[in-house]
Amino acid sequence: MTAKGPLSGITVVDLTRVLAGPYCTMMLADLGARVIKIEPPGLGDDSRQFGPFIQGRPCYFGSVNRGKESIALDLKSDEDRKVFEKLLERADVLTENFRPGVLERLGYSWDQLHEHYPRLIYASTSGFGHAGPARDRPSYDMVIQGMSGMMSVTGPSEGEPCRVGISIADVGSGIFTAAAVNAALLHRERTGEASRIDIAMYDCLLAMLESTISRYTMAGEVGGRMGSRHPAIMPFEAFATSDGYIVLACGNDKMFGLLARALGLPDLVEDERFRRNELRVANREILHELIEERLRRDITANWLAHFDAAGVPAGPINSIDKALSHPQVAARNMLISVTDPVLGPVRIAGTPLKFSTFEDPPTRRVAPDLDQDRSAILAELGLA
């Protein structure tokens, strides 16, 4: 059963595959929408072939397709096109992340669909969008990270360029697409008008570069790789302790004062080199050395307890297993369970979308097997 949520009663016909689009439609399913995933016959979504595999079950696919139904359709087959078009008659939203022109060649352009299904919202996610000189370029997350400038500001100052540790262009564009779909649903509710949504991964990463863009356009500064450091705030980076590292994030003078006193270095507050944030940034290396010299005298756990008591924003640099073992994860229901038909109960990441008006269930429907829901969907459409 689809989870109840603010999108209960909304039906999404989902042509997306791999990550950007499926992440969007997983969010919509978490919000209560019914998501019917259309997959090509045979192998299905490409990500069904991505490892790791546990007893033959694809972990990658399962992580972003929970809560959905699956039917395999060949959109070049007349019989399957009839099924697809029957689904569109009942749908509120169509999502797709093909390269521009693919659905047009199949006869399913925005103009054609809008004429036949005037209430259908049409959401496209692609590498470069449906306009501009790069629209037809093939794209993957790694390509977009490089082209957008994201990799130029990620990683240590020395050495080879680094990608962000997750597929941030895919995930980010999935989130932006879900936000646009919700706005389009609200607009349709108010006006009756359906929208065409055009989301580009390239655009999304440019938007996510936030102050890096304005620092260039307004100040002429071309950002570079700074490791864990923030270009405009200090202290706001990782520091070594006697047994590892700790992150300090003091975003204003008050927080810096709390840190200085907690370190036993209260004179730093009145030091002319550090009295204001811009001075601390200008004297970053000196301040970093002073802070780190003190932190190296004790272990990370002791410093964290000390900083928590003092109200200093600080945290460890956790591995994934340690991050998931924090009691905050359980308190926020951020590890949920799905019941796989082969593996049994499996834990996956929960949804960060919490509402006072809807439950956040500890279990969700597992990602579907390929074509799992064909019989039920055909029967519902009167085509069985």
Beta strands, then each sheet from edge to edge (+ up, - down):
strand 1: 11-14
strand 2: 34-39
strand 3: 53-54
strand 4: 57-58
strand 5: 68-72
strand 6: 93-96
strand 7: 121-126
strand 8: 196-200
strand 9: 236-240
strand 10: 245-249
strand 11: 314-316
strand 12: 335-340
strand 13: 344-349
sheet 1: 5+ 2+ 1+ 6+ 7+ 8+
sheet 2: 3+ 4-
sheet 3: 9+ 10- 11+
sheet 4: 12+ 13-
end
